[in-house]
Amino acid sequence: MITNNTIDKFKRIETPFYYYDLDVLKSTLDVVKKESDNSGYKAHYAVKANSNPRILKIISSYGLGADCVSFNEISAAIEAGFNPSEIVFAGVGKTDKDINAALSAGIFCFNCESIPEMEVIDELAAKQSKIARIALRINPYVEAHTHKYITTGIEESKFGINTWELDNVIKRLSDFKNLKLIGIHFHIGSQITRMSVFKSLCARINELQVWFASHNIVLEIINVGGGLGIDYENPEKDPDFHEYFSLLHEFIDLLPGQKLHIEPGRSITGQCGSLISKVLFIKNGSNTLFAIIDAGMTDLIRPALYQAHHKIENLTSTGNIFRYDVVGPVCESSDTFAKYIELPETARGDIIAIRSAGAYGEVMASRYNLRDLPKAVFSDEI
């Protein structure tokens, strides 16, 4: 929670910067650990959501595994204390360099997305005299009801293996002497807020379990991926992990000896972070007021890329309410955080907080326009 005391300290820090409330992060992790322990499920944190080294170290201290999409992420996870034997490696375009490094590191599993990928992993594993454990990422054709850029479980997608390919995939598996199939993996999208979507996924998983059993294939793990969303309108509200875990428990029919894995990312770090900025100018438009701030799409690209909504607060004004377009300094018209939103009367020097920015915020920052990367500030440092 951002208090008046915190705001006073913000005034002395150069903006823009990411502010991470570690109490919020740890409170979220407490819930995830409790639900994981009670259910017996294994959670792997999706490193792509936020790879800040200190954030990773805190998450690893709770005993989570890691879900990575490059060897640089794997390396960062290991350095932060994650056990390589609890790291899964996903991604539709793994390079030979990344695969070789992951094999050498002894990771838990490769989530495979195509036969050509399996061919390469088999070849490289053979050269290292290793057996690579794999899970097949399958497209379950479940509509995620989220933005098209973060919907991934449909048929016409670069991600995953389509169900009509499975017969051929299983036939080819016998050719791969250095691969061991241990499970199936899914990821239908990100920022999913309808629990009915996960219920539909559970139904498809049960159908596929029957299919694999009919082919005498024993699956050790079922990995449902990630996707659980957060409430961007209410930054103080945590995701309902209890409902999510309960739904998985109720609707997935695990077979004896099987282990369920999940890959939360945004739901762990999203609410603990805010992008803190300062107002540079107030500019009169024909029909609106522009609040031009010193943070831009280079610091938080989600609104420009996904038309994403973040709650925006003026932390230093209690004046009358006006409507503003909150925009950044980058030389792109898309460098807009929000249009026609209500804020107390805003002036140069006011402190602006863009909330729920702990996931896909700092990690996606760039140096376009040769802007400085935003720094990270932690609640126990100020």
ZIURDA-V342725 format. One record per residue. N is the residue number from 1. SS is DSSP state (A for helix, B for strand, O for the rest). PHI is phi as a letter, one per 30 degrees, with the letter a starting at -180 (none if undefined). OMEGA is omega in whole degrees, 0 to 359 (none if undefined). Layout:
# ZIURDA-V342725
N;SS;PHI;OMEGA, N;SS;PHI;OMEGA
This chain:
# ZIURDA-V342725
1;O;none;179, 2;O;d;183, 3;O;c;177, 4;A;d;178, 5;A;d;178, 6;A;d;181, 7;A;d;178, 8;A;e;179, 9;A;d;177, 10;A;e;185, 11;O;d;183, 12;O;c;182, 13;O;c;179, 14;O;d;180, 15;O;c;356, 16;O;d;176, 17;B;a;174, 18;B;c;177, 19;B;c;181, 20;B;c;176, 21;O;d;186, 22;A;d;176, 23;A;d;178, 24;A;d;179, 25;A;e;183, 26;A;d;177, 27;A;d;177, 28;A;d;181, 29;A;d;176, 30;A;e;181, 31;A;d;181, 32;A;d;180, 33;A;d;180, 34;A;d;181, 35;A;d;178, 36;A;d;181, 37;A;d;182, 38;A;d;184, 39;A;c;185, 40;O;i;180, 41;O;d;179, 42;B;c;178, 43;B;c;173, 44;B;c;179, 45;B;d;179, 46;B;d;187, 47;A;d;182, 48;A;d;181, 49;A;d;179, 50;O;a;183, 51;O;c;175, 52;O;e;186, 53;A;e;182, 54;A;d;177, 55;A;d;180, 56;A;d;181, 57;A;d;179, 58;A;d;181, 59;A;d;181, 60;A;d;182, 61;O;d;178, 62;O;c;174, 63;O;i;177, 64;O;d;167, 65;B;d;181, 66;B;b;173, 67;B;c;187, 68;B;b;180, 69;O;b;172, 70;O;a;178, 71;A;d;175, 72;A;e;175, 73;A;d;177, 74;A;d;181, 75;A;d;179, 76;A;d;179, 77;A;d;180, 78;A;d;179, 79;A;d;181, 80;O;d;175, 81;O;j;176, 82;O;d;179, 83;O;d;179, 84;A;e;181, 85;A;d;177, 86;A;b;180, 87;B;c;173, 88;B;c;185, 89;B;c;180, 90;O;c;177, 91;O;k;186, 92;O;d;185, 93;O;b;179, 94;O;d;178, 95;O;d;176, 96;A;e;180, 97;A;d;180, 98;A;d;180, 99;A;d;180, 100;A;d;181, 101;A;d;180, 102;A;d;176, 103;A;d;180, 104;A;d;181, 105;A;d;179, 106;O;i;181, 107;O;d;184, 108;O;d;191, 109;B;a;169, 110;B;c;172, 111;B;d;189, 112;B;c;188, 113;O;c;179, 114;O;a;175, 115;A;d;178, 116;A;e;177, 117;A;d;179, 118;A;d;179, 119;A;e;183, 120;A;d;179, 121;A;d;178, 122;A;d;181, 123;A;d;182, 124;A;d;177, 125;A;d;179, 126;A;d;180, 127;A;d;177, 128;O;c;182, 129;O;h;181, 130;O;b;172, 131;O;c;181, 132;B;c;175, 133;B;d;181, 134;B;b;168, 135;B;b;179, 136;B;d;174, 137;B;d;186, 138;B;c;174, 139;O;d;185, 140;O;d;181, 141;O;h;176, 142;O;c;179, 143;O;d;186, 144;O;d;182, 145;O;h;178, 146;O;b;183, 147;O;d;185, 148;A;d;180, 149;A;d;181, 150;A;b;170, 151;B;c;190, 152;O;b;188, 153;O;c;181, 154;O;c;187, 155;O;d;184, 156;O;d;184, 157;O;b;176, 158;O;d;184, 159;O;d;165, 160;O;i;181, 161;B;c;179, 162;O;d;184, 163;A;d;180, 164;A;d;177, 165;A;c;191, 166;A;d;179, 167;A;e;180, 168;A;d;178, 169;A;d;181, 170;A;d;177, 171;A;d;183, 172;A;d;182, 173;A;e;181, 174;O;d;178, 175;O;d;188, 176;O;c;186, 177;O;d;183, 178;O;c;174, 179;B;c;174, 180;B;b;178, 181;B;d;180, 182;B;c;182, 183;B;a;176, 184;B;b;188, 185;B;b;179, 186;O;b;167, 187;O;a;189, 188;O;c;179, 189;B;l;184, 190;O;b;180, 191;O;h;178, 192;B;d;183, 193;O;c;178, 194;O;c;180, 195;A;d;178, 196;A;d;178, 197;A;d;179, 198;A;d;176, 199;A;d;177, 200;A;d;177, 201;A;d;179, 202;A;e;180, 203;A;d;179, 204;A;d;178, 205;A;d;179, 206;A;d;178, 207;A;d;180, 208;A;d;175, 209;A;e;179, 210;A;d;181, 211;A;d;181, 212;A;d;178, 213;A;d;180, 214;A;d;177, 215;O;c;178, 216;O;h;178, 217;O;c;180, 218;O;c;180, 219;O;c;180, 220;O;d;184, 221;B;b;169, 222;B;b;182, 223;B;c;184, 224;O;d;179, 225;O;i;182, 226;O;b;174, 227;O;j;183, 228;B;d;186, 229;O;d;176, 230;O;b;180, 231;O;c;183, 232;O;d;179, 233;O;d;183, 234;O;b;186, 235;O;d;181, 236;O;d;185, 237;O;c;178, 238;O;d;171, 239;O;d;181, 240;O;d;181, 241;A;d;181, 242;A;d;179, 243;A;d;181, 244;A;d;180, 245;A;d;180, 246;A;d;179, 247;A;d;179, 248;A;d;180, 249;A;d;184, 250;A;d;193, 251;A;c;175, 252;O;c;180, 253;O;c;178, 254;O;d;177, 255;O;d;179, 256;O;e;178, 257;O;i;180, 258;O;d;178, 259;B;b;178, 260;B;c;178, 261;B;c;175, 262;B;b;184, 263;O;b;179, 264;O;d;176, 265;O;b;180, 266;A;e;184, 267;A;d;178, 268;A;d;188, 269;A;c;189, 270;A;e;187, 271;A;d;182, 272;A;d;186, 273;B;c;173, 274;B;b;173, 275;B;c;183, 276;B;c;185, 277;B;b;179, 278;B;b;178, 279;B;d;177, 280;B;c;184, 281;B;b;165, 282;B;c;184, 283;B;c;178, 284;B;d;172, 285;O;c;180, 286;O;d;185, 287;O;b;183, 288;O;a;171, 289;B;c;177, 290;B;c;171, 291;B;c;182, 292;B;c;184, 293;B;c;184, 294;O;d;170, 295;O;d;181, 296;O;b;179, 297;O;d;175, 298;O;d;180, 299;O;c;180, 300;O;b;187, 301;O;c;187, 302;A;e;179, 303;A;d;180, 304;A;d;186, 305;A;d;186, 306;A;c;189, 307;O;h;186, 308;O;d;178, 309;O;c;169, 310;O;b;174, 311;O;d;181, 312;B;c;183, 313;B;b;168, 314;B;c;187, 315;O;d;189, 316;O;b;178, 317;O;b;174, 318;O;b;184, 319;O;d;178, 320;O;d;184, 321;B;d;172, 322;B;b;177, 323;B;c;185, 324;B;b;159, 325;B;c;180, 326;B;c;188, 327;B;b;179, 328;O;c;185, 329;O;c;185, 330;O;d;184, 331;O;d;176, 332;O;b;178, 333;O;d;179, 334;O;d;180, 335;O;d;183, 336;B;b;180, 337;B;d;180, 338;B;a;179, 339;B;c;170, 340;B;h;179, 341;B;c;180, 342;B;d;174, 343;B;b;171, 344;B;d;185, 345;O;e;192, 346;O;c;184, 347;O;b;177, 348;O;e;178, 349;O;j;177, 350;O;d;179, 351;B;c;181, 352;B;c;175, 353;B;c;172, 354;B;c;193, 355;O;d;178, 356;O;h;185, 357;O;c;182, 358;O;d;178, 359;O;b;180, 360;O;h;177, 361;O;c;180, 362;A;e;185, 363;A;d;181, 364;A;c;182, 365;O;d;180, 366;O;b;179, 367;O;c;175, 368;A;e;189, 369;A;i;183, 370;A;h;176, 371;O;d;176, 372;O;d;173, 373;O;d;180, 374;O;d;176, 375;B;d;176, 376;B;c;177, 377;B;b;184, 378;B;c;186, 379;A;d;181, 380;A;d;181, 381;A;c;185, 382;O;b;none
